[in-house]
Amino acid sequence: MNGLADDRDLWDAQPGWLNTASYGLPPRPAWDALQEALTQWRHGSTSWAPWDASTGRARRAFARLVHADPDAIAVGSTVSGMLSVVAAGLPTGSRVLVPEIEFTSNLFPWLVQAERGVEVETVPLAQLTAAITPATTVVAFSLVQSATGEVAPYEDVVEAARSVGALVVADGSQAVGWLPVDATRFDVLACAAYKWLMAPRGAAFCYLAPELRDRLRPIAAGWYAGEDVGEAFYGPPLRLARSARRFDTSPAWFSYVGAAPALELLDTIGIDQVQVHNVGLANRFLGGLDLPPGNSAIVSVEVPGDAAGAAGRLQAAGVRVGIRAGRVRASFHLYTTERDVDLALDALGGSRRPVA
Ligand SMILES: Cc1ncc(COP(=O)(O)O)c(C=O)c1O
């Protein structure tokens, strides 16, 4: 067993949670910090300053996880909200290329710019790189697809985009937390924290490359985007942060109280270890269904019989998965065990076979 064994005691998952692609489960330090903050809130026993300190901690931990400078990371609440600022900054007539089954938080922000002459083209993920042309302004895609778990060929995409001067906007929501990611390869990396980063919903991060940041208008700026937040409560002039903090929106305090310990824990454990564990379990699941191994912590499989019947059998066995386009989507994270996988295989009529 690797060093993860001890860390796994930090969760209280009920057996059969195979749906981190929907939401991740909090490690105990995150849960405890949140309970403490809720108690403080209930009794009014503190100012909000200690809760807000969690936002800075979470920003720094996220920056370490994606190998970026904290000054390049903005905080917000949703991927769509953060990408809408980038989309609003595109010149009229921009052309945005997106995979055709992309999660819509990384599609609608571009599509709503149609009135300004921004055009969106969708192509199958496998054709994304080849579809990049000198007319492409932006390539926007998820590093790991939410519906299928497919890992995008992001090195090829980045290379093709750079060769024509197109911006690269990546959504890391299904990747950061288990797949090693270097945000500085991209112009933008947006990430929701409530899945693989195991935070409460309401915390999201966005890496913005310094050159791009200077070309975007921080259209959602309020007091929290001020250079000195404590001095930005009232009145003009506009005095925004010089760093990516000028793209911050006021943080949902309790989400960040839970986010900071969860991200710090992931950083301590190390993403390489998480990847080995998660993909190992995903491949145990695939092997039990006589399918070849893959490279993702999320798998999407056709199951014997119809998907609804399979969903019923899984539910009866206490296994919680996602159903996407008539297929079972199962996802595996730090707190997932071989027992969870075998529970699902038993329900699906698969065999329990250790994967080499
Ligand atoms: C790839 C991806 N991006 C983003 C989100 C969430 O987006 P938002 O934060 O806009 O709700 C999800 C949720 O399932 C997702 O799978």
Ligand as a Chemical Component Dictionary entry (heavy atoms), coordinates in Angstrom:
data_LIG
# 
_chem_comp.id                   LIG 
_chem_comp.type                 NON-POLYMER 
_chem_comp.pdbx_formal_charge   0 
_chem_comp.three_letter_code    LIG 
# 
loop_
_chem_comp_atom.comp_id 
_chem_comp_atom.atom_id 
_chem_comp_atom.alt_atom_id 
_chem_comp_atom.type_symbol 
_chem_comp_atom.charge 
_chem_comp_atom.model_Cartn_x 
_chem_comp_atom.model_Cartn_y 
_chem_comp_atom.model_Cartn_z 
_chem_comp_atom.pdbx_ordinal 
LIG C1 C1 C 0 -16.118 20.635 -16.951 1  
LIG C2 C2 C 0 -16.971 21.401 -15.993 2  
LIG N1 N1 N 0 -16.807 22.718 -15.878 3  
LIG C3 C3 C 0 -17.549 23.441 -15.033 4  
LIG C4 C4 C 0 -18.530 22.859 -14.251 5  
LIG C5 C5 C 0 -19.315 23.717 -13.313 6  
LIG O1 O1 O 0 -19.505 24.992 -13.889 7  
LIG P1 P1 P 0 -20.062 26.207 -13.051 8  
LIG O2 O2 O 0 -19.022 26.501 -12.019 9  
LIG O3 O3 O 0 -20.213 27.282 -14.040 10 
LIG O4 O4 O 0 -21.363 25.787 -12.444 11 
LIG C6 C6 C 0 -18.743 21.484 -14.364 12 
LIG C7 C7 C 0 -19.805 20.833 -13.578 13 
LIG O5 O5 O 0 -20.174 19.702 -13.789 14 
LIG C8 C8 C 0 -17.948 20.738 -15.252 15 
LIG O6 O6 O 0 -18.101 19.416 -15.384 16 
# 
loop_
_chem_comp_bond.comp_id 
_chem_comp_bond.atom_id_1 
_chem_comp_bond.atom_id_2 
_chem_comp_bond.value_order 
_chem_comp_bond.pdbx_ordinal 
LIG C1 C2 SING 1  
LIG C2 N1 SING 2  
LIG C2 C8 DOUB 3  
LIG N1 C3 DOUB 4  
LIG C3 C4 SING 5  
LIG C4 C5 SING 6  
LIG C4 C6 DOUB 7  
LIG C5 O1 SING 8  
LIG O1 P1 SING 9  
LIG P1 O2 DOUB 10 
LIG P1 O3 SING 11 
LIG P1 O4 SING 12 
LIG C6 C7 SING 13 
LIG C6 C8 SING 14 
LIG C7 O5 DOUB 15 
LIG C8 O6 SING 16 
# 
